[in-house]
Amino acid sequence: MNRNTDYIPFSKPCLGTDEEKAVCNVLKSGWLTTGKETIAFEKEFASFLDVPWAIALNSGTAGLHLSLEAVGVNSGSFVVTTPYTFTASAEIIRYLDADPLFVDIDEHTYNIDPDLIENVLKKRSKKISAILPVHIAGYPCEMDRIEELSKRYTVPVVEDAAHAFPVKCGTRYTGTIGTTGIFSFYANKTITTGEGGMVVTGNSDIADRIKIMRLHGMDREAWDRYICPETSWYYDVVEAGYKYNLTDLAASIGRVQLGKAVMFLEKRKKIAQRYNEEFMELDFLELPSYRTDHAWHLYLLKIVPEKLTITRDQFIIQMKEAGIGTSVHFIPLHLMSYYKKQYDFKDDDFPHALKNYLVSFSIPIYPDLSETQVERIINTIKEIGLKAYKTRQL
């Protein structure tokens, strides 16, 4: 096996001197929290996606929480979503004392199955307050179908687009099709602010609600009270809100990263194309579903267990021994202790989610990967798989 021990991390933020300069400018400005940098980031992000409103927050999780609150999710209601996602997509439903209504995924795309969404809407639409699809790995959900179901059953859609920036569904960007769309700028996302997120919407009432709720339910932000000479110190608290605002320090990084988003995407596409070309002839692997519009936030491989003498976990261990970081996306939420206890889930309640989880792993696909590193990842996967390949029986 290739024993090069120079470690290739699974994920790495792509930051440079432009981001450093932007942060230093904010440090010198005398204003560090939500202010003119955040306002500019919001305007630039809204312009990029061609939406009326973008509201910056300190995480994508905060965006999901405030979006569901704004569309009316509350105690006793249900939100249709996928079990094949990070915990944030479901925990925010519990914040509001509502319940996630999990439906299984399409085993090829990893995304929520619209047919199953329709099945639960037919049975329980009066108690369902929102549909929350997740664009897994940057592969867009079937949003035309989900949008049609939303209109037919009058249930708003809150898009979890944390993996899917910048990519389109047809002529519209992911995140702009539902009532709200939520993007994450966590350290491993397609653009980063370190920690951060953004909600976009075309609904002015929802935008106003989220702006108020992101900062303690106050009707004026600190920037307006402290800096603008023509305004006073007075403010009112109109709701019991939260502390979810984004700082100018983070926003300054985001503005630079936004300017690089298309370049980053093209680099990820190039790596994905290379992986596809190299792995397509290996029958012990199943490649991720392909489409032209794909953000390639993750590159998800499946092993074909009947072709190999090792398990997915053993494959990952050997990758680690070769100095290459991997991850698993995701452990389905119905397998987690909290959700099993809360809803009495069984492992096989969502068979496609379970099956994909047991055989899938993610490999590095970030813009700063060198050609040499990509080559090493490819060769290592081939070497591990071919060494563990089962001899065909005649």
N, C-alpha and C positions, 0 to 999 in steps of 0.2 A: 504493500500500500504506500501511497505518497506520504512520506513522513515529515514533510515540511511543517515545522511547528510555529511558523509565523501565523498568529491567530487572525482569522477573518471573522469579525463579529457578525452576528446575524443582522444587526441594524446599526446605522451610524448616521447622525445628522450631517447634512452637507452645509457647513458654515465657513465663511471666509472673512476677509478683511472688510468687505462692505458691511456685513452685519456688525463687526466690531466697531467700525466708525459710526454706524447708526446709534448703537448703544452709548458710545462715548458722548455723542451730541446730546442725547437725552440727559445723561449724567451732568453735563455742563449747563443744561438749560435751567436747572433749579426746580423742575416739575417732573416727578417720577411716576405718579399714578395716572389714572384715566384723565386724558387731556387731549391736546391737539394732535398728538401722534395717533392715538386710538381713533379719534374722529376721522383723521385722514385715511387710516387703514380701513375703516368701515366703508368710507366713500369709494375707495379704490377697489375693494372686494366686491361691493355692489355693482360697480361699473363693469368689472371683469365678467360677472355672471349675468349682467343685464337684468338686475332686479331692483325694485324700489328701495328696499331696506335691508341693511346688514347690521347686526348688533353684536359687538365683540364681547366675549365673556372669558372667564379664567379657565374654562375647560369645555370640551364637547359634552361632558356629562351635565354641566350646568345648562347648556343649550337644550339638551333633551328634557331636562326637568322643567325648565321654564316654558318650553314649547307645549308640553303636555298640559301644564297648568293653564296656559293661555287658551288652549282649544277646549277646555272644560272637563278634563279628566279629574275625577274626584272619588271620594270614598264610595265603594260599592260598584264602580264601573270596571270595565274590562278594556284592555288594550291588546289587539292581535299583534303578535310579533313572533320571531324565530327563536328557538332554543340554541341555534348555532351562531353565537355571537359573544362578544365580551360582556361581562356582567353589567356594565353601565346601561346597556340597552334595556334591561329589565328592572334593575334596582330602582331606577327613577320612577317606575310605575308604582313600586311599593312606597316610595317617598310620599305619594299622594293618597295612600291607603286604597289604591286600586289593585287589580290583579292582572298579571300577564296571562294572556290566553295563547299559549304556544301552539304553533302548527308546524308541521315538518317541512323539510327543504327539498328542493330538486337536487338529487344526488350528483348531478353533473356540474351545476353552477354553484352549489352551496347556498344559493339564495332561497328565500321563503317561496313556497309553492302557491301561486295565485289561485289554483283550483281549490286548495285547502282553505285559503282565506275565504273564498266564496262559500264553501260549505259551512263554516262557522257563522258567517254573516247571515245566511239563510235561517239558521237556528236561533241566533241570539243577538240580532242586530240592535234591538232596543236597549240592550245593556252594554253594547260596545261603543266606547267613546272615541277611539282612534285606532288607526292601523299604523304600525311602526315597522316598515321594511328596512333591512340593512343591506347595503351594497357590499357584500363580502369580497375582500381582496381587491376591490376596485372594479369588479365586474357588475355592471348595472342590473338591478332587478328588472322584471317585466313591468315597467312603470305605466305603459299604456293600459295594460290590463288592470293594474291596481288602481289607476286613476279612474277607470270606468266603473270599477266596483265602488270606489269612494263616492262617486256621483250618484250611482244607482241607490245605494243604501244610506246616503247622506252621513257618511262617517269621514272625518278629516284624516288626512295622511300626514304623518310626521316622518320625514325621511332621515334616517341615520346614514349620512354620507361621509362618515369619518374616514373611510378608506378611499373615497371616490372623488378626489379633487386633483386636477380638473378633467372631467370626462363628461361626454354628452350621452343622453338617451335620445337618439334622433337629432332634432334641432335644438333641444334644451339641455342645459347642464343638469346633472344629478344634483339634487338638493333644491332645485327650483320648480319642481313639478308638484310636490305636495303643498299643503297649507304652510308648512315650514320645512326648512332643510337645515341640518346641523352638520358642521364641519369641525374636525379636531385638528389642533396644531401641537399635539403632544410630540415629544422628542423623536419618535420613530415614524411620524406621519409624512405625507408627501411634501408638505411644507410645514415648518415648525416655528413656534415662538417659545419653545421649551415646554411650557404649559399654556394652554389657551384653546379657544374655540370661537365659532361664529354661528349665529342663527341668521338665515335669510328668509324673507317672506315678501309676499305681494299684498299682504293685508295690513292696513294702517293701524287698525285697532289692536291686532296682535303685536305689532311692532311697538306700539306705545305701552302695552301691558308689560312686555318683556323688558323694555327700558326702565320702567319703574321698579319691577321686581328684582332686577339684577343688582340694585344698590339700596337695600334696606327699605324699599317701598317709599323712598323719598321723591318728591316731585321736582327736585333740582339736584344736579350733580355738583360735586365739590369744585370741579373746574369752573363752573359757572359762578359759584358763590365766592370763591377765593381770588380768582384772577381777573374776572371781567370788572372793570372799574365802574361801569354804569349800573351794575346790579348790586343788591344788598345781600346781607348775610342770612336773610330769613328763608326758611324752607318749611314745608309741611310733610308729615308722614301720612300717606294716604292708604297704605297697605302694610301688612306684616311681610316684608320682603326678605331678600337674601343678600349675601355678600359675594357676588359673582362677577364683579367687573374685571376687565383686563387692564393691566398697567401700560403706561407709555413705554416703559422699558421693553416689555414683551412685544407691544405693537410695532416698535421700531424695527425689531427683527422680522416680524411678519411682513412689513411693507417691502423689505428687501427680498425676502423669500418669495413673495407674490410675484415680483418681477422676474424671478427665475423659474416659476412653476412650469411653464411650457417646456423650457430647456430640460428641467428635471424629468418631466414626463417622457420626452424623446429619448433620454438616456436609459430610462427604465424599459421603454419599449424595445430598444436595441438589445438590451440584455435578455429580455423575455424571448425575443426572436431567436437569439443565439441558443438559449436553453431549449426552445421548441425544436430547432433544427437538430440539435445534438441528441435529444432524448426520444425523438419520435419513433426511432427504430428499436427502442428497448422495450420488449414486451413485458418486462417485470415492473414497468412504471406506467401509470396513467397520468397524462398531462392535464393541466387546467384547461377549462373551456376557453375557447378563443373567440374574440370578436374585435373588430377594428377599434371600437370605442371601449377601451379598458384602461383603467388608471395604473394597473400593475403595482399597487401598493404592496401586495404579497404575491409570491409565486408558490402556489400550493401543488405539491406532488402527492400522488397516491402510490403506495406499493401495491403490487398484485400478489397477495399472500400465497396463492397456490403456485406461484413461479419461484418463490424464494425459500430458503431454509432459515431465514432470520425474520424477526418481527419488525414492525415499524420502530419500536423502542430500541431494538438492537442496532438498527440502521442508524438511528440518531446518535447512539453511543459511539459507533465507529466514525461517524462524521466528526464528533467532538474530539476523538483520539487523533484524527487527522488535522485538527486545528481549525475546524470550520463550524461556526455557530449556526444553529437551526432553532426552530420553534414549532409549536403546534397551535394551529388556529382552526377550531377552538375546542376546548372541553365543553360539550353541550351543557347548557345551564340546568337541564333536568337531571343531570348526574351530580350536581353540586349539593352538598349537605343541606343548605338552607332551603332550596327549592324542593328537594325530595321530602324533607320534613313538613314544609308548609303545604304542599299539594299532593303528597303521597305518590309521587311519580315512580314509575318502574323504568328500568334501563331501556327496555325495548318499546317504550311508548312512542318514540319518534325514531323509527328504524333507519331512515336515511341519514339522519344526524348522527346516530350511533355508529353506523357503518363507516361513514366518512371520517369520523373522529379516530377510529381505531387504525386506519391505514394512511392517514394524511400527515405530512409535515411540510414546513415552509423553509425555503432556502434564501440566502441573501439576494436582494435585488434593489440596491440603492445606487444613486448616481455616481458616488465616489468609488465604486468598485473598479479596479483596474482590469485591463484585458487579461493580464497575467492571473489575477485572482479569479476572474470568471472561468478561465481555462482550468485552473486548479480545482474549482468547485465541480465543474463538469467531469473532469477526469476522476476525481475522488468518488463521485456518485456512480460512475460507470464501473470503477474498480470494485467497490463494495458490492454492487448488484451482481456483477458477473461472477465474482468469487462465491457468492451465495446462491447462484442460479441453480435450480434443480435440473438434473439430467432428465431429458424427456424420455418417457417410457414408450417403446414401440408396441 
